[in-house]
Amino acid sequence: FSHIPGLKIALPASAYDAKGLLLAAINDADPVILIEHRLLYETTTHVPYDSYTVPLGKGQVVRSGKNVTIVAFSYMVKEALAAAKVLEEEGIDVEVVDPRSTSPLDMDTILTSVYKTRRVIVADTGWENYGISAEICSKIYEQAFNLLEGPIKRIALPNESTPCSPALEKRYYPGVKDLIESAEALMKARTKKMVGTDSLPREHANFHGPF
């Protein structure tokens, strides 16, 4: 959908953004698609009773950091924050950027973070091929290539059909572990927490299958 000019796409990562982006979409003159991730329905965040809007196409820095930037959409924002908490204990300071919308895409906020950290991970909830992560990587390489300390890492669904098996889903859906390993590779570090991954935060531990 982001490929279509004139169509705006928003992906809220919190209840606050879900309400604000929905009201902004209703008031917008252009057609808007608001995509909510099913795993976020299990979360709770503060939502003001009064009416308010969250600007379409305006991202936010959810967590400030200086070593690595994680650009994350939708549910991957929660995974990125959980990974950042683990990495912080080992001295890796992660900045998490939530663009909120894929179209229009707030590259100014993304690039401002990239200029500071010089290391980037893009975490998407969609498939890796031909997705928004590729678009973001392309724009960063075009505008900030000389500043990067290493290649951009991408976290996304593998280019396979979505499984219904609980056993296969553990290998299919990316999350905290993948983000930690990517950050470690960029920093050339090794987190002691990665000795075992069973204790890592996983918000959808009780969720099985794609439906």
C-alpha positions as CSV (number, residue, x, y, z in Angstrom):
1,F,0.0,0.0,0.0
2,S,2.9,2.4,0.7
3,H,3.9,2.1,-3.0
4,I,0.7,4.0,-4.1
5,P,1.1,7.8,-4.3
6,G,-1.6,9.7,-2.4
7,L,-2.4,6.9,-0.1
8,K,-1.3,7.4,3.5
9,I,-0.4,4.4,5.7
10,A,-0.1,4.5,9.5
11,L,0.9,1.7,12.0
12,P,0.3,2.6,15.6
13,A,2.5,0.9,18.3
14,S,0.5,2.0,21.3
15,A,-3.1,2.6,22.2
16,Y,-2.3,6.4,22.5
17,D,-1.1,6.4,18.9
18,A,-4.0,4.2,17.7
19,K,-6.6,6.8,18.8
20,G,-4.5,9.8,17.7
21,L,-3.7,8.4,14.3
22,L,-7.3,7.2,13.8
23,L,-8.7,10.7,14.5
24,A,-6.0,12.3,12.3
25,A,-7.0,9.8,9.5
26,I,-10.7,10.7,9.8
27,N,-9.9,14.5,9.6
28,D,-7.4,14.0,6.7
29,A,-8.4,15.0,3.1
30,D,-6.5,12.0,1.7
31,P,-7.4,8.3,2.0
32,V,-5.6,6.6,5.0
33,I,-5.1,3.0,5.9
34,L,-4.5,2.4,9.6
35,I,-2.9,-1.0,10.3
36,E,-3.1,-2.4,13.8
37,H,-1.0,-5.4,14.8
38,R,-3.0,-8.1,16.5
39,L,-0.4,-8.8,19.2
40,L,-0.7,-5.2,20.4
41,Y,-4.3,-5.8,21.5
42,E,-2.8,-7.5,24.6
43,T,-1.0,-4.2,25.7
44,T,-2.3,-1.3,27.7
45,T,-1.1,2.4,27.5
46,H,-2.6,5.6,28.7
47,V,-5.2,7.2,26.4
48,P,-6.7,10.6,27.2
49,Y,-10.4,10.8,27.2
50,D,-10.5,14.1,25.3
51,S,-10.0,14.3,21.5
52,Y,-6.5,14.6,20.2
53,T,-4.6,13.7,17.0
54,V,-1.2,12.3,16.2
55,P,0.2,13.8,13.0
56,L,0.4,11.5,10.0
57,G,3.9,11.2,8.7
58,K,5.6,12.4,11.9
59,G,7.7,9.9,13.7
60,Q,9.0,9.9,17.3
61,V,12.1,8.9,19.3
62,V,10.6,6.4,21.7
63,R,13.9,5.9,23.5
64,S,17.1,8.0,23.3
65,G,20.5,6.3,22.9
66,K,23.9,6.9,21.4
67,N,25.3,3.6,20.1
68,V,22.7,2.0,17.8
69,T,19.5,3.2,16.1
70,I,16.6,0.8,15.8
71,V,13.9,2.0,13.4
72,A,10.9,-0.1,14.3
73,F,7.3,-0.3,13.2
74,S,4.2,-1.4,15.0
75,Y,4.7,-4.4,17.3
76,M,8.5,-4.4,16.7
77,V,8.6,-1.2,18.7
78,K,7.8,-3.2,21.8
79,E,10.4,-5.8,20.8
80,A,13.0,-3.1,20.2
81,L,12.4,-1.5,23.6
82,A,12.7,-4.9,25.3
83,A,16.0,-5.6,23.4
84,A,17.3,-2.1,24.4
85,K,16.7,-2.9,28.1
86,V,18.8,-6.0,27.8
87,L,21.5,-4.4,25.8
88,E,21.7,-1.4,28.3
89,E,22.9,-3.8,31.0
90,E,25.9,-4.6,28.8
91,G,26.8,-1.0,28.0
92,I,25.1,-0.8,24.5
93,D,22.9,2.3,24.4
94,V,20.1,1.9,21.9
95,E,17.9,4.6,20.4
96,V,14.5,3.5,19.2
97,V,12.7,5.4,16.5
98,D,9.1,4.8,15.6
99,P,8.2,6.4,12.3
100,R,4.5,5.7,12.9
101,S,3.7,5.9,9.2
102,T,5.2,4.3,6.2
103,S,3.7,6.8,3.9
104,P,4.5,9.6,4.3
105,L,7.7,8.5,5.8
106,D,9.5,10.8,8.3
107,M,13.1,10.4,7.1
108,D,14.1,13.6,8.9
109,T,13.6,11.9,12.3
110,I,15.3,8.7,11.2
111,L,18.3,10.5,9.7
112,T,18.8,12.7,12.8
113,S,19.2,9.5,14.8
114,V,21.4,7.9,12.2
115,Y,23.7,11.0,12.3
116,K,24.1,10.5,16.0
117,T,24.6,6.7,16.3
118,R,26.0,5.8,12.9
119,R,24.7,2.2,13.3
120,V,21.2,1.2,12.2
121,I,18.8,-1.7,12.5
122,V,15.4,-1.6,10.7
123,A,12.8,-3.8,12.3
124,D,9.6,-4.5,10.2
125,T,6.6,-6.7,10.9
126,G,6.3,-7.5,7.2
127,W,8.4,-9.7,4.8
128,E,11.9,-8.6,4.0
129,N,11.7,-8.6,0.2
130,Y,10.4,-5.4,-1.4
131,G,9.2,-4.0,2.0
132,I,9.5,-0.7,3.9
133,S,12.8,-1.8,5.5
134,A,14.4,-1.9,2.0
135,E,13.1,1.6,1.3
136,I,14.5,3.0,4.5
137,C,17.9,1.3,4.0
138,S,18.0,2.8,0.4
139,K,17.3,6.3,1.6
140,I,19.8,6.1,4.5
141,Y,22.5,4.8,2.1
142,E,21.7,7.6,-0.4
143,Q,21.8,10.4,2.3
144,A,24.2,9.2,5.0
145,F,26.4,6.4,3.6
146,N,29.7,8.0,4.5
147,L,28.6,8.3,8.2
148,L,27.8,4.6,8.7
149,E,30.1,2.5,10.9
150,G,28.8,-0.7,9.4
151,P,26.1,-2.2,7.1
152,I,22.5,-1.7,8.0
153,K,20.9,-4.7,9.6
154,R,17.3,-5.7,8.7
155,I,14.9,-7.6,10.9
156,A,11.8,-8.8,9.1
157,L,9.7,-11.9,8.3
158,P,11.6,-14.6,6.3
159,N,10.5,-14.9,2.7
160,E,8.4,-17.9,3.4
161,S,4.7,-18.7,3.8
162,T,3.3,-17.9,7.3
163,P,3.2,-21.1,9.3
164,C,0.3,-22.2,11.5
165,S,2.4,-24.6,13.6
166,P,3.5,-23.4,17.1
167,A,6.8,-25.1,16.6
168,L,7.5,-23.3,13.3
169,E,6.3,-19.9,14.6
170,K,9.3,-19.8,17.0
171,R,11.6,-19.9,14.0
172,Y,9.4,-17.7,11.8
173,Y,8.6,-14.5,13.8
174,P,11.6,-12.2,14.6
175,G,11.9,-10.5,18.0
176,V,14.1,-9.6,20.9
177,K,16.8,-12.2,20.2
178,D,17.3,-11.1,16.6
179,L,17.5,-7.4,17.6
180,I,20.0,-8.1,20.3
181,E,22.2,-10.2,18.0
182,S,22.1,-7.5,15.3
183,A,23.1,-4.8,17.7
184,E,25.9,-7.0,19.1
185,A,27.2,-7.5,15.5
186,L,27.2,-3.8,14.8
187,M,29.0,-3.1,18.1
188,K,31.2,-6.2,17.8
189,A,30.1,-7.1,21.3
190,R,28.6,-10.2,23.0
191,T,25.9,-9.9,25.5
192,K,26.1,-12.2,28.5
193,K,22.3,-12.4,28.5
194,M,22.4,-14.4,25.3
195,V,23.6,-17.5,27.0
196,G,19.9,-18.5,27.0
197,T,17.0,-16.9,25.3
198,D,14.1,-18.5,27.2
199,S,14.2,-15.7,29.8
200,L,14.1,-12.9,27.2
201,P,11.0,-10.7,27.1
202,R,8.4,-12.1,24.7
203,E,5.0,-10.4,24.9
204,H,3.2,-13.0,22.8
205,A,4.4,-16.1,24.6
206,N,0.8,-17.3,24.8
207,F,0.1,-16.7,21.1
208,H,0.3,-19.6,18.6
209,G,-0.4,-19.5,14.9
210,P,-1.1,-16.6,12.6
211,F,-4.9,-16.3,13.2
